[in-house]
Amino acid sequence: MSVRGTAPTILVVDDEHALADMLAIILSRSGYSSSAAYSATEALTALQTHTDLIISDVMMPDIDGVEFAMRACKLQPGIKILLISGHAGTQDIVEASGLPLDLLAKPFTPEELLARVAVALAGS
């Protein structure tokens, strides 16, 4: 549960609108309070309110997912972040960031996503 005693709040960030919306729906139907943002810039504005977990694509046109994660951690220290990517070599970029980021490779099933979300939130 989130610090407010309600369903954990998850922000999905992906420039592919259909994917962001689909993931937010899966999460909502699984009991989470979720919303979608279609760019890192839009997501940074959304982070003005409490968020328990961010699920973000790595490759985005305005700000990449790792840079976004660094900025998000400054806005909300201790926030959990799960990056998603379909590109080889992303793990090296994530590890080089020095941030405690988790990475889920595309494609993934809804079950894999929900399992990773549960693990990420259990660490809070």
C-alpha positions as CSV (number, residue, x, y, z in Angstrom):
1,M,0.0,0.0,0.0
2,S,1.1,3.6,-0.5
3,V,2.0,5.9,2.3
4,R,-1.5,7.4,2.1
5,G,-3.2,4.1,2.9
6,T,-4.8,3.8,-0.6
7,A,-4.0,1.7,-3.6
8,P,-0.4,2.3,-4.8
9,T,-0.2,5.0,-7.4
10,I,1.7,4.1,-10.6
11,L,2.6,6.4,-13.5
12,V,3.2,4.8,-16.9
13,V,5.4,6.8,-19.2
14,D,5.7,5.9,-22.9
15,D,5.7,7.9,-26.1
16,E,3.7,5.0,-27.7
17,H,0.2,6.1,-26.5
18,A,-1.5,2.7,-27.1
19,L,1.1,0.9,-25.0
20,A,1.0,3.5,-22.1
21,D,-2.8,3.3,-22.1
22,M,-2.8,-0.5,-22.2
23,L,-0.4,-0.8,-19.3
24,A,-2.3,1.7,-17.2
25,I,-5.5,-0.3,-17.9
26,I,-3.9,-3.6,-16.9
27,L,-2.6,-1.9,-13.7
28,S,-6.0,-0.3,-12.9
29,R,-7.8,-3.6,-13.3
30,S,-5.3,-5.2,-10.9
31,G,-6.2,-2.8,-8.2
32,Y,-3.6,0.0,-8.7
33,S,-4.3,3.6,-9.1
34,S,-2.6,4.2,-12.5
35,S,-2.3,6.9,-15.1
36,A,-0.4,7.4,-18.3
37,A,1.9,10.1,-19.6
38,Y,3.1,10.2,-23.2
39,S,6.4,12.0,-22.7
40,A,9.0,12.4,-19.9
41,T,8.2,16.2,-19.8
42,E,4.5,15.4,-19.3
43,A,5.4,12.9,-16.6
44,L,7.6,15.3,-14.7
45,T,4.6,17.6,-14.4
46,A,2.5,14.7,-13.2
47,L,5.1,14.0,-10.5
48,Q,4.0,17.1,-8.6
49,T,1.6,14.7,-6.8
50,H,2.6,11.6,-4.9
51,T,3.5,8.6,-7.0
52,D,4.7,5.2,-5.6
53,L,6.1,3.7,-8.8
54,I,7.0,4.8,-12.3
55,I,7.0,2.5,-15.2
56,S,8.9,4.2,-18.0
57,D,10.1,3.4,-21.5
58,V,13.8,4.0,-21.9
59,M,13.8,5.3,-25.5
60,M,11.7,8.4,-25.8
61,P,12.1,11.4,-28.0
62,D,12.1,14.3,-25.6
63,I,14.1,13.0,-22.6
64,D,15.3,9.4,-22.4
65,G,14.0,7.1,-19.6
66,V,17.3,7.1,-17.6
67,E,17.5,10.9,-17.6
68,F,13.9,11.1,-16.7
69,A,14.5,8.6,-13.8
70,M,17.3,10.9,-12.5
71,R,15.0,13.9,-12.5
72,A,12.1,11.9,-11.0
73,C,14.3,10.8,-8.1
74,K,15.2,14.4,-7.4
75,L,11.5,15.3,-7.3
76,Q,10.4,12.3,-5.2
77,P,13.4,10.8,-3.4
78,G,12.9,7.1,-2.8
79,I,10.4,6.6,-5.7
80,K,10.5,3.2,-7.2
81,I,11.2,3.0,-11.0
82,L,10.8,0.2,-13.4
83,L,12.2,0.8,-16.9
84,I,11.0,-1.0,-19.9
85,S,12.9,-1.4,-23.2
86,G,13.0,-3.5,-26.3
87,H,16.5,-2.4,-27.2
88,A,19.6,-4.6,-26.7
89,G,22.3,-3.0,-24.6
90,T,19.8,-1.0,-22.4
91,Q,21.0,-2.9,-19.3
92,D,24.4,-1.4,-19.6
93,I,22.9,2.1,-19.8
94,V,20.8,1.4,-16.7
95,E,23.7,0.1,-14.7
96,A,25.9,3.0,-15.8
97,S,23.3,5.5,-14.3
98,G,24.2,4.4,-10.8
99,L,20.5,4.6,-9.9
100,P,18.6,1.7,-8.3
101,L,16.6,1.1,-11.4
102,D,14.9,-2.2,-12.4
103,L,14.6,-3.2,-16.1
104,L,11.9,-5.2,-17.8
105,A,12.6,-6.3,-21.4
106,K,10.0,-6.0,-24.1
107,P,8.0,-7.9,-25.0
108,F,6.5,-9.0,-21.7
109,T,3.2,-10.5,-20.6
110,P,0.8,-8.8,-18.2
111,E,1.6,-11.4,-15.6
112,E,5.4,-10.6,-15.9
113,L,4.6,-6.9,-15.5
114,L,2.4,-7.4,-12.5
115,A,4.9,-9.7,-10.8
116,R,7.7,-7.0,-11.3
117,V,5.4,-4.3,-10.0
118,A,4.6,-6.3,-6.9
119,V,8.3,-6.9,-6.2
120,A,9.1,-3.2,-6.7
121,L,6.3,-2.0,-4.4
122,A,7.2,-4.6,-1.8
123,G,10.5,-2.9,-1.4
124,S,8.9,0.3,-0.3
